[in-house]
């Protein structure tokens, strides 16, 4: 029996090593395109810089004001208001070559972070919120430009899914490493140090993108940017895939983020596990997120409609399990499942949108996508806080999970009816 157990562990280890090697090989296909590598590096380190700034600013504002409303104003400035400008800015700069556009955006972010670092010694809530708004707008626009450039570089080679997998692995890894690094830096050197390091990071990214050759040259559409913005909105509205996908994802983002601001209450009050338990719960979700990014890398040419549906259902099921979890162990297991679904769902939805949209509209549609990604979590946070205050954290998880399952069910029904209608038309 002992020998059999040893052999089984050896087989499991060998299989795990082979799967990891296969994941690396899949991602390497996209990284074989030289000009794509700087985009992956910039997208990954952009997420690290975002975490450095987010945690440093939250600590800075709370330390100077001690007011929850002040931190709420910071969040609105950074994560909600930028959604109003991102589509317009994306349409305005889409004619600029990608290297120059991203270089300028990252350089502007570096200057913003320098100003924020200085504001730590001469604190003004209004100034901090204005600078945070500027940074949030620049960051979301940079993500839109990167996504559009990824399509232009990789779709002709048939490597779009592999490229998105590479971006997703970097993004997911920074969602674990970023908060930890930011926490250590802020604790050791204060908010000013963290913000100054973020400024230096973005200056390096600007130099990297400006020096990169072979990036897309930008749109050749000569129309004024306002006309291009209106054309982009009209295109999304008429498109049979883009409009429902963006609309449904907007609703799902609200449901996904209902639980985010109340996880600490759920861990410390509902499960009574303290700060260490809360850290374990967040880590479990992060582990699932990285696992999900690797799962997506191995999906190959599978139907993205099914992938989006199943991964979304995994998140909803995890929330329902967490709403009823009797212990931290059960909650963490559910969080791993939910995080895995999260790691697949977002990138699968992005890829489905990119594959359906014309090349000339990629930047404009990506701008609208980033706008909903920026705006919708704010609504979810408000709903989650209200539900928790009125009922309980478990109720917030239950409402979120049930809503997600209902959306998946309605989407599956609509997809089936649409498929039948297409078959009937062909007949």
C-alpha positions as CSV (number, residue, x, y, z in Angstrom):
1,X,0.0,0.0,0.0
2,X,2.8,2.4,0.9
3,X,4.6,1.7,-2.4
4,X,1.3,2.3,-4.3
5,X,0.8,5.6,-2.5
6,X,4.3,6.7,-3.5
7,X,3.8,5.6,-7.1
8,X,0.5,7.5,-7.2
9,X,2.1,10.7,-5.9
10,X,4.9,10.3,-8.5
11,X,2.4,9.9,-11.3
12,X,0.4,12.9,-10.1
13,X,3.6,15.0,-9.9
14,X,4.6,13.9,-13.4
15,X,1.2,14.8,-14.8
16,X,1.3,18.2,-13.0
17,X,4.8,18.9,-14.5
18,X,3.6,17.9,-18.0
19,X,0.5,20.2,-17.7
20,X,2.7,23.1,-16.6
21,X,5.1,22.5,-19.5
22,X,2.1,22.4,-21.9
23,X,0.8,25.7,-20.4
24,X,4.1,27.4,-20.9
25,X,4.4,26.0,-24.5
26,X,0.9,27.4,-25.3
27,X,1.8,30.9,-24.0
28,X,5.2,30.8,-25.8
29,X,3.5,30.6,-29.2
30,X,2.2,34.1,-28.7
31,X,5.4,35.3,-27.1
32,X,7.3,34.2,-30.2
33,X,6.0,37.4,-31.8
34,X,8.8,39.8,-30.7
35,X,6.7,43.0,-30.6
36,X,4.1,41.3,-28.4
37,X,6.5,40.7,-25.6
38,X,6.7,44.3,-24.5
39,X,2.9,44.5,-24.5
40,X,2.7,41.6,-22.1
41,X,5.4,43.0,-19.8
42,X,3.7,46.4,-19.8
43,X,0.3,45.0,-19.2
44,X,1.6,42.9,-16.3
45,X,3.7,45.6,-14.6
46,X,0.8,48.1,-15.2
47,X,-1.2,46.0,-12.8
48,X,1.6,46.0,-10.3
49,X,1.8,49.8,-10.5
50,X,-2.0,50.0,-10.1
51,X,-1.8,48.1,-6.9
52,X,1.0,50.2,-5.5
53,X,-1.0,53.3,-6.2
54,X,-4.4,51.9,-5.0
55,X,-3.1,50.8,-1.6
56,X,-0.8,53.8,-1.1
57,X,-3.6,56.2,-1.8
58,X,-6.1,54.4,0.4
59,X,-3.7,54.6,3.3
60,X,-2.7,58.2,2.5
61,X,-6.3,59.4,2.5
62,X,-7.5,57.5,5.5
63,X,-4.4,58.5,7.6
64,X,-5.0,62.2,6.8
65,X,-8.8,62.3,7.1
66,X,-9.8,59.3,9.2
67,X,-13.1,59.5,7.3
68,X,-14.7,56.6,5.4
69,X,-16.5,59.1,3.1
70,X,-13.1,60.5,2.0
71,X,-11.9,57.1,1.0
72,X,-15.2,56.6,-0.8
73,X,-14.6,59.8,-2.7
74,X,-11.1,58.5,-3.7
75,X,-12.7,55.3,-5.0
76,X,-15.2,57.2,-7.0
77,X,-12.5,59.4,-8.5
78,X,-10.3,56.4,-9.4
79,X,-12.6,53.6,-10.3
80,X,-15.9,55.2,-11.4
81,X,-15.6,58.6,-12.9
82,X,-12.9,57.6,-15.4
83,X,-15.5,55.5,-17.2
84,X,-17.1,58.7,-18.5
85,X,-13.9,59.6,-20.5
86,X,-12.3,56.4,-21.5
87,X,-14.3,55.8,-24.7
88,X,-13.7,59.3,-25.9
89,X,-9.9,59.2,-25.1
90,X,-9.6,55.8,-26.8
91,X,-11.3,57.1,-29.9
92,X,-9.1,60.2,-29.9
93,X,-5.7,58.4,-29.7
94,X,-6.5,55.4,-31.9
95,X,-4.9,57.1,-34.9
96,X,-1.6,57.4,-33.1
97,X,0.8,54.4,-33.4
98,X,0.5,52.0,-30.4
99,X,4.1,52.6,-29.2
100,X,3.7,56.4,-29.1
101,X,0.2,56.2,-27.6
102,X,1.1,53.8,-24.8
103,X,4.4,55.6,-24.2
104,X,2.6,58.9,-23.8
105,X,-0.1,57.3,-21.5
106,X,2.5,55.7,-19.3
107,X,4.6,58.8,-19.1
108,X,1.5,60.8,-18.1
109,X,0.8,58.2,-15.4
110,X,4.4,58.6,-14.2
111,X,3.9,62.3,-13.9
112,X,0.6,61.8,-12.1
113,X,2.2,59.5,-9.6
114,X,5.1,61.9,-9.0
115,X,2.5,64.6,-8.2
116,X,0.6,62.2,-5.9
117,X,3.9,61.4,-4.1
118,X,4.4,65.1,-3.5
119,X,0.8,65.5,-2.3
120,X,1.6,63.1,0.6
121,X,3.6,65.9,2.2
122,X,1.2,68.7,1.3
123,X,-2.1,66.8,1.5
124,X,-5.3,68.1,-0.1
125,X,-8.2,65.7,-0.6
126,X,-9.4,67.6,-3.6
127,X,-6.0,67.5,-5.3
128,X,-5.5,63.8,-4.6
129,X,-9.0,62.9,-6.0
130,X,-8.3,65.0,-9.1
131,X,-5.0,63.3,-9.7
132,X,-6.5,59.9,-9.0
133,X,-9.2,60.6,-11.5
134,X,-6.6,61.4,-14.1
135,X,-4.6,58.2,-13.4
136,X,-7.7,56.0,-13.5
137,X,-8.6,57.5,-16.9
138,X,-5.1,57.0,-18.3
139,X,-4.9,53.4,-16.9
140,X,-8.2,52.2,-18.4
141,X,-7.4,53.8,-21.8
142,X,-4.0,52.1,-21.8
143,X,-5.7,48.7,-21.2
144,X,-8.0,49.4,-24.2
145,X,-5.1,50.3,-26.5
146,X,-3.2,47.2,-25.4
147,X,-6.2,45.0,-26.1
148,X,-6.7,46.5,-29.6
149,X,-3.0,46.1,-30.3
150,X,-3.1,42.5,-29.2
151,X,-5.7,41.8,-31.9
152,X,-3.8,43.6,-34.6
153,X,-0.6,41.7,-33.8
154,X,-1.9,38.2,-33.1
155,X,-5.1,37.6,-35.0
156,X,-3.4,37.4,-38.4
157,X,-1.2,34.6,-37.0
158,X,-4.2,32.8,-35.4
159,X,-2.7,33.4,-31.9
160,X,-5.2,35.8,-30.3
161,X,-6.4,33.3,-27.7
162,X,-2.8,32.3,-26.8
163,X,-1.9,36.0,-26.5
164,X,-4.9,36.8,-24.3
165,X,-3.9,33.8,-22.2
166,X,-0.4,35.3,-21.8
167,X,-1.9,38.7,-20.8
168,X,-4.2,36.9,-18.3
169,X,-1.4,35.0,-16.6
170,X,0.5,38.2,-16.0
171,X,-2.6,40.0,-14.8
172,X,-3.6,37.2,-12.4
173,X,-0.1,36.8,-11.0
174,X,0.0,40.5,-10.2
175,X,-3.4,40.3,-8.4
176,X,-1.5,38.1,-5.8
177,X,1.9,39.7,-5.9
178,X,0.7,43.3,-6.2
179,X,-1.2,43.7,-3.0
180,X,1.5,41.9,-1.0
181,X,4.3,44.1,-2.5
182,X,2.2,47.3,-2.0
183,X,1.5,46.4,1.6
184,X,5.1,45.8,2.4
185,X,6.3,49.0,0.7
186,X,3.6,51.2,2.4
187,X,4.4,49.7,5.8
188,X,8.1,50.1,5.3
189,X,8.4,53.5,3.7
190,X,5.0,55.1,3.6
191,X,2.7,56.1,0.8
192,X,5.2,58.5,-0.7
193,X,7.7,55.7,-1.4
194,X,5.1,53.5,-2.9
195,X,3.9,56.2,-5.2
196,X,7.4,57.3,-6.2
197,X,8.3,53.7,-7.1
198,X,5.1,53.5,-9.2
199,X,6.2,56.7,-11.0
200,X,9.6,55.1,-11.8
201,X,7.9,51.9,-13.0
202,X,5.7,53.8,-15.4
203,X,8.6,55.9,-16.7
204,X,10.4,52.6,-17.5
205,X,7.3,51.2,-19.2
206,X,7.0,54.4,-21.3
207,X,10.6,54.1,-22.4
208,X,10.1,50.4,-23.2
209,X,7.0,51.0,-25.4
210,X,8.5,54.0,-27.2
211,X,11.6,51.9,-28.1
212,X,9.6,48.9,-29.3
213,X,9.5,48.3,-33.1
214,X,6.8,46.5,-35.0
215,X,3.8,47.6,-33.0
216,X,0.6,48.6,-34.9
217,X,0.6,52.0,-36.6
218,X,-2.9,53.1,-35.5
219,X,-6.2,53.7,-37.3
220,X,-6.2,55.2,-40.8
221,X,-9.7,56.6,-40.3
222,X,-9.5,60.4,-41.1
223,X,-12.8,61.3,-39.5
224,X,-12.7,63.7,-36.5
225,X,-12.5,61.8,-33.1
226,X,-16.1,62.8,-32.1
227,X,-17.4,61.3,-35.3
228,X,-15.3,58.2,-34.7
229,X,-16.7,58.0,-31.2
230,X,-20.3,58.2,-32.4
231,X,-19.5,55.6,-35.1
232,X,-18.1,53.3,-32.5
233,X,-21.2,53.6,-30.3
234,X,-23.5,53.0,-33.3
235,X,-21.4,50.0,-34.3
236,X,-21.7,48.5,-30.8
237,X,-25.4,49.2,-30.7
238,X,-26.0,47.4,-34.0
239,X,-23.6,44.5,-33.6
240,X,-25.3,41.2,-32.9
241,X,-22.5,40.0,-30.5
242,X,-20.9,43.2,-29.1
243,X,-24.1,44.8,-27.8
244,X,-25.5,41.8,-25.8
245,X,-22.1,40.8,-24.6
246,X,-21.2,44.2,-23.3
247,X,-24.7,44.6,-21.8
248,X,-24.6,41.2,-20.0
249,X,-21.1,41.7,-18.8
250,X,-22.0,45.0,-17.3
251,X,-24.8,43.4,-15.3
252,X,-22.5,40.5,-14.3
253,X,-19.8,42.9,-13.1
254,X,-22.3,44.5,-10.7
255,X,-23.2,41.0,-9.4
256,X,-19.6,39.9,-9.2
257,X,-18.5,42.9,-7.2
258,X,-21.4,43.0,-4.7
259,X,-19.3,40.8,-2.3
260,X,-15.9,42.6,-2.7
261,X,-16.3,45.4,0.0
262,X,-17.9,43.0,2.5
263,X,-15.5,40.1,2.4
264,X,-13.7,41.4,5.4
265,X,-17.0,41.6,7.4
266,X,-17.9,38.1,6.2
267,X,-14.6,36.7,7.4
268,X,-14.3,38.5,10.7
269,X,-17.9,38.7,11.8
270,X,-19.8,35.9,10.1
271,X,-17.1,33.2,10.1
272,X,-15.3,34.8,13.2
273,X,-11.8,33.9,11.8
274,X,-10.1,37.3,12.3
275,X,-7.5,39.0,10.1
276,X,-5.6,35.7,9.4
277,X,-8.8,34.1,8.2
278,X,-9.6,37.0,5.9
279,X,-6.1,36.8,4.4
280,X,-6.6,33.1,3.7
281,X,-9.9,33.7,2.1
282,X,-8.5,36.4,-0.2
283,X,-5.4,34.2,-1.0
284,X,-7.7,31.3,-1.9
285,X,-9.5,33.4,-4.4
286,X,-6.1,34.6,-5.8
287,X,-4.9,31.0,-6.2
288,X,-8.0,30.1,-8.1
289,X,-7.5,33.2,-10.3
290,X,-4.1,32.1,-11.3
291,X,-5.3,28.5,-11.9
292,X,-8.1,29.9,-14.1
293,X,-5.7,31.8,-16.2
294,X,-3.8,28.6,-16.8
295,X,-7.0,26.7,-17.6
296,X,-7.9,29.3,-20.3
297,X,-4.5,28.8,-21.8
298,X,-5.3,25.1,-22.4
299,X,-8.8,25.6,-23.8
300,X,-7.6,25.8,-27.4
301,X,-10.4,26.3,-30.0
302,X,-13.3,25.4,-27.7
303,X,-16.5,27.4,-28.1
304,X,-16.2,30.6,-26.1
305,X,-19.9,30.8,-25.5
306,X,-19.8,27.6,-23.5
307,X,-16.6,28.7,-21.7
308,X,-18.1,32.0,-20.6
309,X,-21.3,30.3,-19.4
310,X,-19.5,27.6,-17.4
311,X,-16.9,29.9,-15.8
312,X,-19.7,32.4,-14.9
313,X,-21.7,29.6,-13.4
314,X,-18.6,28.6,-11.3
315,X,-18.4,32.1,-9.8
316,X,-22.2,32.1,-9.0
317,X,-22.0,28.6,-7.5
318,X,-19.0,29.7,-5.4
319,X,-20.9,32.7,-4.0
320,X,-23.9,30.5,-3.1
321,X,-21.6,28.0,-1.4
322,X,-19.9,30.9,0.5
323,X,-23.3,32.2,1.6
324,X,-24.0,28.9,3.4
325,X,-20.4,27.9,4.3
326,X,-20.2,26.7,8.0
327,X,-16.5,27.1,8.3
328,X,-13.4,28.9,6.8
329,X,-12.3,25.7,5.2
330,X,-15.5,25.3,3.1
331,X,-15.4,29.1,2.3
332,X,-11.8,28.8,1.1
333,X,-12.6,25.8,-1.1
334,X,-15.5,27.7,-2.6
335,X,-13.2,30.7,-3.1
336,X,-10.7,28.6,-5.1
337,X,-13.6,27.5,-7.4
338,X,-14.9,31.0,-7.8
339,X,-11.4,32.4,-8.4
340,X,-10.8,29.8,-11.1
341,X,-14.1,30.8,-12.8
342,X,-13.0,34.4,-12.5
343,X,-9.7,33.6,-14.1
344,X,-11.4,32.1,-17.1
345,X,-14.6,34.3,-17.4
346,X,-13.1,37.7,-18.0
347,X,-10.5,36.7,-20.6
348,X,-13.0,34.4,-22.4
349,X,-15.5,37.3,-22.7
350,X,-12.8,39.7,-23.9
351,X,-11.6,37.2,-26.5
352,X,-15.2,36.5,-27.7
353,X,-15.7,40.2,-28.2
354,X,-12.4,40.7,-30.0
355,X,-13.1,37.8,-32.4
356,X,-16.5,39.2,-33.3
357,X,-15.5,42.8,-33.9
358,X,-14.0,44.3,-37.1
359,X,-10.3,45.2,-36.9
360,X,-11.1,48.9,-37.6
361,X,-13.3,49.1,-34.5
362,X,-11.2,47.3,-32.0
363,X,-9.9,50.3,-30.1
364,X,-13.2,52.0,-29.9
365,X,-15.1,48.9,-28.8
366,X,-12.3,48.2,-26.2
367,X,-12.8,51.7,-24.9
368,X,-16.5,51.0,-24.2
369,X,-15.5,47.6,-22.7
370,X,-13.0,49.3,-20.3
371,X,-15.7,51.9,-19.4
372,X,-18.1,49.3,-18.2
373,X,-15.3,47.5,-16.4
374,X,-14.5,50.7,-14.6
375,X,-18.0,51.9,-13.8
376,X,-20.0,48.8,-12.9
377,X,-18.0,47.7,-9.8
378,X,-19.0,50.9,-8.1
379,X,-22.6,50.0,-8.4
380,X,-21.9,46.5,-7.1
381,X,-20.0,47.9,-4.1
382,X,-22.9,50.1,-3.1
383,X,-25.4,47.2,-3.3
384,X,-23.1,44.9,-1.4
385,X,-22.6,47.4,1.4
386,X,-26.3,48.2,1.6
387,X,-27.3,44.5,1.7
388,X,-24.8,43.8,4.4
389,X,-25.9,46.7,6.5
390,X,-29.6,45.8,6.1
391,X,-29.4,42.0,6.4
392,X,-26.0,40.2,6.6
393,X,-22.9,39.3,4.6
394,X,-24.4,35.9,3.8
395,X,-27.4,37.6,2.2
396,X,-25.1,39.6,0.0
397,X,-23.3,36.5,-1.2
398,X,-26.6,34.7,-1.7
399,X,-28.1,37.6,-3.7
400,X,-25.0,37.8,-5.9
401,X,-24.7,34.1,-6.5
402,X,-28.4,33.7,-7.3
403,X,-28.4,36.6,-9.6
404,X,-25.4,35.2,-11.5
405,X,-27.0,31.8,-11.9
406,X,-30.2,33.4,-13.2
407,X,-28.2,35.5,-15.7
408,X,-26.4,32.3,-17.0
409,X,-29.8,30.5,-17.2
410,X,-31.4,33.3,-19.2
411,X,-28.3,33.6,-21.4
412,X,-28.3,29.9,-22.2
413,X,-32.0,30.0,-23.0
414,X,-31.5,33.0,-25.3
415,X,-28.5,31.3,-27.0
416,X,-30.6,28.2,-27.7
417,X,-33.5,30.1,-29.1
418,X,-31.1,32.1,-31.3
419,X,-29.5,28.9,-32.5
420,X,-32.8,27.4,-33.4
421,X,-33.9,30.6,-35.2
422,X,-30.7,30.5,-37.3
423,X,-31.3,26.8,-38.1
424,X,-34.9,27.5,-39.1
425,X,-33.8,30.4,-41.4
426,X,-31.2,28.2,-43.2
427,X,-33.8,25.5,-43.7
